[in-house]
Amino acid sequence: MQPMPTKAVVMARINGALLGTPLAEARVLNPFASIAEGNISGFSAPSTQAAPSVPEPISDSKNFGMVKTTEKAGILISAKSIKFLKETDDWSQMTSDRFDELKVAGKKGYVVTGIELMGFKAGMCTMFTCAAIGFLAKNSELLGAGSVVELFKYVDGMSGHAFAVVDRALGGTANDVATWGAACYVIDPWYARHRLTQPGSNPVKDIDGTQGSPFYEPGYIAFLSAAKSRISQVAFTQAQLRQMGHV
């Protein structure tokens, strides 16, 4: 039996693999000048560039009884985009059991979309992150055994930002980066496209900077910490990603 790879090895192989994908060259549709290293014209896309769409998975923590009236239209749109519902269906077709089925189908649809997005030319952070998770589904062996990948997003004024968090500590609070644990790392290829030099240009970001990790960037930690509110939307185990990536 081969020994379990260290976190450093896992981060290095995921980072190297992602740098060999179109994500390392895709242009950014919504660049943040505040985090850019150099002129944004070097990596930004024209505002007229069409953006590929990404389905919105239903949060793992939400159940049928929690759905607000204002949320129903969006959920129906997502359900129809992944062919879970017919175009003519409305909320009357939704039950508690069907809603639970939709949550599972939505996660699978998100991964399938990510796989299809791998070659996109330009996009926002949602597309970069979806494609990265799709890539991990097709290459789940890159992850450590038993790893958990979470889709995170901001829910304050920077609500558009999405990124992936891997192996967050069980007791770690979503809104407090300092509690995510030494085993945790982040995958954020959208941020990496803003940077020209390492470690900023690495799509993999270490959360723990105590051991001199080549993937730790204080500026990125500050960028994450600046958000007033963030959530873990959905989580994928390595086994789930492997299954979803090979159907």
C-alpha positions as CSV (number, residue, x, y, z in Angstrom):
1,M,0.0,0.0,0.0
2,Q,1.4,3.4,-1.0
3,P,1.6,6.1,1.7
4,M,-0.9,8.9,1.7
5,P,0.5,11.9,-0.2
6,T,1.1,15.0,1.9
7,K,-0.9,18.1,1.5
8,A,2.0,19.8,-0.2
9,V,2.2,17.0,-2.8
10,V,-1.6,17.2,-3.4
11,M,-1.5,21.0,-3.8
12,A,1.4,20.8,-6.2
13,R,-0.1,18.2,-8.4
14,I,-3.5,19.9,-8.6
15,N,-1.8,23.3,-9.2
16,G,0.4,21.9,-12.0
17,A,-2.5,20.1,-13.6
18,L,-4.7,23.3,-13.6
19,L,-1.9,25.4,-15.1
20,G,-1.9,23.0,-18.0
21,T,-5.6,23.6,-18.8
22,P,-7.4,26.5,-20.6
23,L,-8.2,28.0,-17.2
24,A,-4.6,29.3,-17.1
25,E,-5.2,31.4,-20.2
26,A,-8.9,32.2,-20.2
27,R,-9.7,35.9,-20.0
28,V,-11.6,37.6,-17.2
29,L,-14.9,39.2,-17.8
30,N,-15.2,41.0,-14.5
31,P,-11.6,41.9,-13.4
32,F,-10.9,43.5,-10.1
33,A,-8.3,46.2,-10.6
34,S,-7.6,46.1,-6.8
35,I,-6.1,42.7,-7.0
36,A,-4.5,42.9,-10.5
37,E,-0.8,42.6,-10.9
38,G,-0.1,44.8,-13.9
39,N,-2.4,46.2,-16.5
40,I,-5.8,44.5,-16.6
41,S,-5.9,44.7,-20.4
42,G,-3.4,41.8,-20.4
43,F,-6.0,39.3,-19.1
44,S,-9.4,41.0,-19.3
45,A,-12.0,40.2,-22.0
46,P,-14.1,42.8,-23.9
47,S,-17.4,43.6,-22.2
48,T,-19.2,42.4,-25.3
49,Q,-17.8,38.8,-24.8
50,A,-20.6,36.3,-24.2
51,A,-20.4,34.6,-20.8
52,P,-21.2,30.9,-20.5
53,S,-23.9,30.1,-18.0
54,V,-23.5,28.1,-14.8
55,P,-26.4,26.4,-13.1
56,E,-27.0,27.5,-9.5
57,P,-27.0,24.4,-7.2
58,I,-29.4,24.4,-4.3
59,S,-27.6,24.8,-1.0
60,D,-27.0,21.6,1.0
61,S,-28.5,23.2,4.0
62,K,-31.8,24.2,2.4
63,N,-34.9,22.0,2.5
64,F,-38.3,22.3,0.8
65,G,-40.0,24.1,3.7
66,M,-37.3,26.8,3.7
67,V,-37.8,27.9,0.1
68,K,-39.0,31.5,0.0
69,T,-41.5,32.7,-2.6
70,T,-38.9,35.0,-4.0
71,E,-36.6,32.0,-4.6
72,K,-39.0,29.8,-6.5
73,A,-38.6,31.3,-9.9
74,G,-34.8,31.0,-9.8
75,I,-35.0,27.4,-8.6
76,L,-37.4,26.6,-11.5
77,I,-35.0,28.1,-14.0
78,S,-32.1,26.1,-12.7
79,A,-34.2,22.9,-12.6
80,K,-35.2,23.4,-16.3
81,S,-31.7,24.2,-17.3
82,I,-30.5,20.8,-16.2
83,K,-33.7,19.1,-17.7
84,F,-35.0,18.1,-14.3
85,L,-38.3,19.8,-15.1
86,K,-40.1,20.5,-18.4
87,E,-40.3,24.0,-19.7
88,T,-44.1,24.0,-19.0
89,D,-43.7,22.9,-15.4
90,D,-44.4,25.3,-12.5
91,W,-43.9,25.1,-8.7
92,S,-47.0,22.9,-8.3
93,Q,-44.9,20.0,-9.7
94,M,-42.5,20.4,-6.8
95,T,-42.8,18.3,-3.6
96,S,-40.5,17.7,-0.7
97,D,-39.2,14.5,-2.3
98,R,-38.9,16.0,-5.7
99,F,-37.0,18.9,-4.1
100,D,-34.5,16.5,-2.5
101,E,-34.1,14.8,-5.9
102,L,-33.5,18.2,-7.5
103,K,-30.7,19.0,-5.0
104,V,-28.9,15.9,-6.0
105,A,-29.5,16.5,-9.7
106,G,-28.4,20.1,-9.4
107,K,-25.0,19.1,-7.9
108,K,-24.5,16.6,-10.8
109,G,-25.6,19.2,-13.3
110,Y,-23.1,21.7,-11.9
111,V,-20.3,19.2,-12.3
112,V,-21.3,18.2,-15.8
113,T,-21.4,21.9,-16.7
114,G,-18.0,22.3,-15.3
115,I,-16.6,19.5,-17.4
116,E,-18.2,21.1,-20.5
117,L,-16.8,24.6,-19.6
118,M,-13.2,23.4,-19.4
119,G,-12.3,25.0,-22.8
120,F,-14.0,28.3,-22.3
121,K,-12.2,31.4,-23.5
122,A,-13.5,34.0,-21.1
123,G,-15.7,34.1,-18.0
124,M,-16.4,35.3,-14.5
125,C,-15.4,33.7,-11.3
126,T,-18.4,31.4,-11.3
127,M,-17.3,29.9,-14.6
128,F,-13.7,29.5,-13.5
129,T,-14.7,27.7,-10.3
130,C,-17.3,25.5,-12.0
131,A,-14.8,24.5,-14.6
132,A,-12.1,23.8,-11.9
133,I,-14.6,21.5,-10.0
134,G,-15.5,19.8,-13.3
135,F,-11.8,19.2,-13.9
136,L,-11.4,17.7,-10.4
137,A,-14.3,15.4,-11.2
138,K,-12.6,14.1,-14.3
139,N,-9.3,13.9,-12.4
140,S,-10.4,13.0,-8.9
141,E,-7.2,11.0,-8.4
142,L,-5.4,14.3,-8.0
143,L,-7.2,14.9,-4.7
144,G,-6.2,13.3,-1.4
145,A,-8.3,10.2,-0.5
146,G,-11.5,11.2,1.3
147,S,-11.1,14.9,0.4
148,V,-14.1,17.2,0.4
149,V,-14.5,20.0,-2.1
150,E,-16.9,22.9,-1.2
151,L,-18.3,25.5,-3.5
152,F,-18.1,28.8,-1.6
153,K,-19.6,32.1,-2.5
154,Y,-19.9,35.6,-1.0
155,V,-23.3,36.7,0.0
156,D,-22.6,40.4,0.7
157,G,-21.6,43.2,-1.6
158,M,-19.2,40.9,-3.4
159,S,-21.8,38.2,-4.0
160,G,-20.5,37.4,-7.5
161,H,-17.3,35.8,-6.2
162,A,-17.1,32.0,-6.2
163,F,-14.2,29.7,-5.3
164,A,-13.6,26.1,-4.1
165,V,-12.4,25.2,-0.6
166,V,-10.8,21.8,0.0
167,D,-10.7,19.9,3.3
168,R,-12.0,22.6,5.6
169,A,-11.8,21.6,9.2
170,L,-15.1,20.1,10.5
171,G,-15.5,22.9,13.1
172,G,-14.4,25.6,10.7
173,T,-16.7,28.5,10.3
174,A,-17.5,29.5,6.7
175,N,-17.2,33.1,7.5
176,D,-13.9,32.9,9.4
177,V,-10.9,31.9,7.3
178,A,-8.7,31.5,10.4
179,T,-10.8,28.5,11.5
180,W,-10.5,26.5,8.3
181,G,-7.6,24.5,9.6
182,A,-4.0,23.6,8.5
183,A,-5.2,20.9,6.1
184,C,-7.3,23.3,4.1
185,Y,-6.5,24.9,0.8
186,V,-8.4,26.9,-1.8
187,I,-8.7,26.7,-5.6
188,D,-9.4,30.0,-7.2
189,P,-8.2,30.2,-10.9
190,W,-10.2,33.4,-11.4
191,Y,-8.0,35.2,-8.8
192,A,-4.9,33.6,-10.3
193,R,-5.6,35.1,-13.7
194,H,-5.2,38.6,-12.1
195,R,-1.6,37.9,-11.1
196,L,1.6,37.6,-13.1
197,T,4.0,36.0,-10.6
198,Q,3.9,33.2,-8.1
199,P,2.4,32.5,-5.7
200,G,-0.3,34.8,-6.9
201,S,-0.6,33.2,-10.3
202,N,-1.0,29.7,-8.7
203,P,-4.7,28.7,-8.8
204,V,-4.1,26.7,-5.6
205,K,-3.8,28.7,-2.4
206,D,-2.7,27.4,0.9
207,I,-4.6,28.6,4.0
208,D,-1.8,27.8,6.4
209,G,1.3,30.0,6.1
210,T,3.2,28.7,9.1
211,Q,5.3,26.2,7.2
212,G,6.6,28.4,4.4
213,S,4.2,26.9,1.8
214,P,4.9,28.0,-1.8
215,F,1.2,28.3,-2.2
216,Y,0.6,30.7,0.6
217,E,-0.1,34.3,-0.4
218,P,-1.0,36.8,2.4
219,G,-2.6,39.1,-0.2
220,Y,-5.1,36.3,-1.1
221,I,-5.9,35.6,2.5
222,A,-6.6,39.4,2.9
223,F,-8.8,39.3,-0.2
224,L,-10.9,36.4,1.2
225,S,-11.1,38.0,4.7
226,A,-12.4,41.3,3.3
227,A,-15.8,39.7,2.5
228,K,-18.3,40.4,5.3
229,S,-20.3,37.2,4.7
230,R,-19.5,33.9,2.8
231,I,-21.2,30.5,2.7
232,S,-20.4,27.0,1.7
233,Q,-23.1,26.3,-0.9
234,V,-22.6,22.7,-1.7
235,A,-19.9,20.0,-0.8
236,F,-18.6,17.2,-3.0
237,T,-16.7,14.2,-1.6
238,Q,-13.9,12.8,-3.7
239,A,-16.1,9.7,-4.3
240,Q,-19.0,11.8,-5.5
241,L,-16.8,13.8,-7.9
242,R,-15.3,10.6,-9.3
243,Q,-18.8,9.2,-9.9
244,M,-20.1,12.4,-11.4
245,G,-17.1,12.7,-13.6
246,H,-17.3,9.3,-15.2
247,V,-20.9,9.0,-16.3
